Amino acid sequence: MPNPARPRAAALAVASALLSLALAGCSDDAGGGDLTRQRLTWRECPAPSRAQGGGAAPSPLPGGEAWQCATMKAPLDWEEPEGDTIGLALIRAEASGEAGRRIGSLVFNFGGPGGSGVTTLPAFAEDYANLRTRYDLVSFDPRGVGRSAPVECLDDARLDTYFQQDATPDDAAERAGLVKSTEEFNAACEKNSEKMLPHVRTTDAARDMDLMRQVLGDGKLHYFGISYGTELGGVYAHLFPKKVGRAVFDAVVDPTQSPEQSSLGQAKGFQRALDNFAEHCVSRTGECPIGDSVQDVENRIARLLKDLDAEPLPGVFPRRLTQTAATSGIAQALYSQDFWEYLTEGLEQAYDGDGRVLMVLSDALNGRGENGEYSNITAANISINCADDRPRYDPADVERKLPEFRAASALFGDYMAWSMVSCADWAVPGAADHPDVDAPGAAPVLVVGNTGDPATPYEGARKMVQALGKGVGIELTYKGQGHGAYDSKNKCVRDAVDGYLLDGREPAAGTVCS
């Protein structure tokens, strides 16, 4: 089972693979001693590692230039900056415009937590071509992710079993099975990654970014954070307010919420996205193939999931489509309106007894490739969340909260509620109830919320603006669908973001794009 309590932008890290499969305290700097003076050796990028998701090396940039990769050394433990080090994988595309107009590096984090920036940036580089005219585009695998001292838990065969389990137990035996599976996963993480688990907190990654800023030669960190990347950016701004350059937060995490509140908010967000998907289908010219009304569409999905709980369908051989896999596949498709056609196709096929498309969507969310190998996105996601989040929830807590979650979403309520047990017996204590992003004195941060966002509901954007503090956050609203706004290619959003990052033009607070 993934950790659907906070999937955030996991879809961004695997979106291009999905399409292929479906069609077939403040401080001046981070410290780090001599590490701030290290020189990076940039080379042509290799093919992604298994933990990054595998596949081919990134294709050349539009002008024929190769992507460049390097490894930056960072302290394993920021409390002992002169001690052991780890390597952090970086990627860049050098600025394409005139040298005299170059601003510096623009650092991206695409979310997860657990997504590989080294593989994601090339997949979406076309969207950022205009920004490249004045910036080197840079991204990285955060600590514990991809090629950056990756956290390792279960092997591929055991992950197949893990994701096939019933993640929404109906009786005592199923609850015991879920608890046992969670304990086995967490024990494997401790056994295989004990050294890294205490050092994958978001505060650690924020300090890594400030070291990165210095090593890249920038006086300020210019930053584009998406989904969990907005939380990371907010924590950076709190720790290093005077080092914030031009920054954009898109698909914004609510930094005031506990894990329980976040999970409940996502149940509501995915339900809202499902309503929008169903409304889009039935309102189109011609017949909606999966229902005659919004309620009919959702009733048929509910019946499908109930039937799958009793008898899974053939999926991607030899695996079968379970209720849990179907639910995660539906959730994956709701991350982007571009995926809605695959959701419609997958539901049609499932009603005819074929679970392959929904399973492909589920595999994309879980980081499973066609060859059966998994990236480490799930291991990293759970490890980072459990290291960050102080609250721990057991089955009794979930049972008490189930009515509220079911009221938020009949389809996603149980799925989101039961995900909260992921950290119940985690080896490392969580750091805080929620992240601290208060950043007095920081430069303005453009905060972009999408009204149809399932994974980071729109309300979080205003909460982030308020939490950053007076005079820091600038709120912009996009009335659209899917996770995030900039990659929707909406001209109003693009003009506002590009205008700020490229020319420093701040849009009026409260600007609405549709």
C-alpha positions, 0 to 999 in steps of 0.5 A, a space after each residue: 500500500 502506498 502512503 496515500 495520507 500524503 501522496 502529494 506530487 508523486 504523479 509528477 515523478 511518474 507521469 511520463 512513464 504512466 502515459 507510455 504504460 497506459 498507451 501500451 530558527 534562522 541562520 545566514 547559511 546551512 553551514 557544512 564547513 569545507 563542503 561549501 567550497 566544493 566544486 561540482 564535476 558536471 558530466 553527461 547524465 547516465 540512465 536513471 538508477 533502479 531507485 530513480 525508476 530506471 529507463 533511458 538517459 534523458 534526451 538532449 535539450 532542444 538545442 542539442 545540448 546534453 543534460 548535465 549531472 553531478 554529485 554534491 557532498 552533504 553532511 549525513 547529520 547536520 548536527 555534526 557537519 564535519 562528520 560523515 557525508 552522503 552524496 546528493 544527485 543533481 541535474 541541470 540544463 544551463 541557461 539558454 539566453 544571453 550570458 549577461 541576462 542570466 539570473 542564476 540557478 532555479 532549483 526545482 523540487 517536484 514533490 512526493 516526498 520521494 520523487 526524483 528531481 533528477 528524472 522528473 526535470 527532463 520529463 517536464 523541461 519543455 514546460 520550463 523552456 521560457 524560464 531557462 532563458 535566464 536561469 540554469 534549471 536545476 533539480 536534485 534527488 533529496 536525501 533518501 531518494 533515488 541516487 541520494 543515499 536512497 532509503 531501501 525497505 522491501 524488495 520487488 517481490 515483497 512490494 508486489 505483495 504489499 501493494 496487493 494487500 487489503 488496505 481498507 480492512 473490514 474485520 478483525 482478521 483483515 485489520 491484523 493483516 494490515 498491521 502485520 504488513 505495516 510492521 514488516 515494511 517498517 522493520 525492513 526499512 529499519 534493517 536496510 536503512 537504519 543509518 539514514 532514517 534519522 536524517 531524512 527530515 524536511 529540515 535536513 533537505 532544506 539545509 541541503 538546499 542552502 548548501 546547494 545554493 552556496 555550491 552553485 554560487 548563488 547569493 539567494 535561492 531562486 526556487 520552484 516548489 511543487 506539492 511537497 516541494 512547497 512544504 520544503 520551500 516553506 521550511 527553507 524560508 523559515 530557516 533561511 529567510 534572508 536567503 530567499 530569492 524569487 520563489 514560487 509555490 504551486 500545488 500548496 501543502 497546508 502547513 498548519 495541518 496534522 497528518 490526520 487533518 491532511 489525510 481528511 483534507 485529501 479525502 475531501 480533495 479526491 472526492 471533489 476531483 472525482 465529482 469533477 471527473 464524473 461531471 465532465 464525462 456526463 456533460 460532454 456531447 454524446 453518451 458518457 460510457 461509464 454512467 448516465 449521471 454524476 451519481 450513477 458514475 460514482 455508484 458504479 465505481 462503488 459497486 466495482 470496488 465492493 465486487 473487487 473486495 470479494 473477487 479481484 479481476 485479472 490485471 497485469 499478469 500474473 497479478 490481479 486487480 484488487 480493491 486497493 489497487 483499483 482505488 489507488 489507480 483511480 486516485 492516480 488518474 485524478 492527479 491530472 485532467 490529461 489522465 481522465 480519458 485513461 480513467 474512463 477507459 480503465 473503468 470501462 474495461 474493468 466493468 467488462 472484467 479486464 483490470 489492466 488499465 487500472 492496474 497500470 495506473 496503480 503501478 504508476 502511483 507506486 513507482 513500479 516499472 513494466 519490468 517489475 522493478 520499483 523505484 524507492 518512492 514509497 520507501 522514501 515517502 513513508 520514511 520522510 513523512 514518519 521522520 517529519 510527523 510526530 503524531 502516531 496513529 493505531 487502528 483504534 484511532 482510525 476506527 474512531 475517525 472512520 465516520 468522519 472520513 466516510 462522510 468526507 468521501 464514501 470512496 476514498 474515506 477508508 483508504 485515506 484513514 487507514 493510511 494513517 497507521 503507516 508510522 505507528 511503530 516507526 523506528 525514528 520519532 517524528 519531529 513536529 506536529 506540523 512544519 514551521 514555515 514562518 519566515 519574517 523578512 523573507 522576499 515575496 513568495 508567489 503561492 499558487 492554489 488550484 481550486 480542483 486540486 485533489 492532493 493538495 486542496 485549494 484551501 492550503 494555499 491561503 493557509 500557507 500565505 498566512 503561515 509565511 507571515 505578513 508581506 511574504 506570501 502572494 496568493 494567486 488562484 487558478 480555477 482548474 483541475 488536477 494537481 498544480 497550476 503551472 503545468 496546466 499551461 494556462 496562459 494567465 498562470 504562466 504569465 504571472 509565474 514567468 513575470 515574477 521569476 524572470 522580471 520580478 513583477 509581482 502579480 496583485 495579491 488575490 489574482 484569479 486565473 481561469 
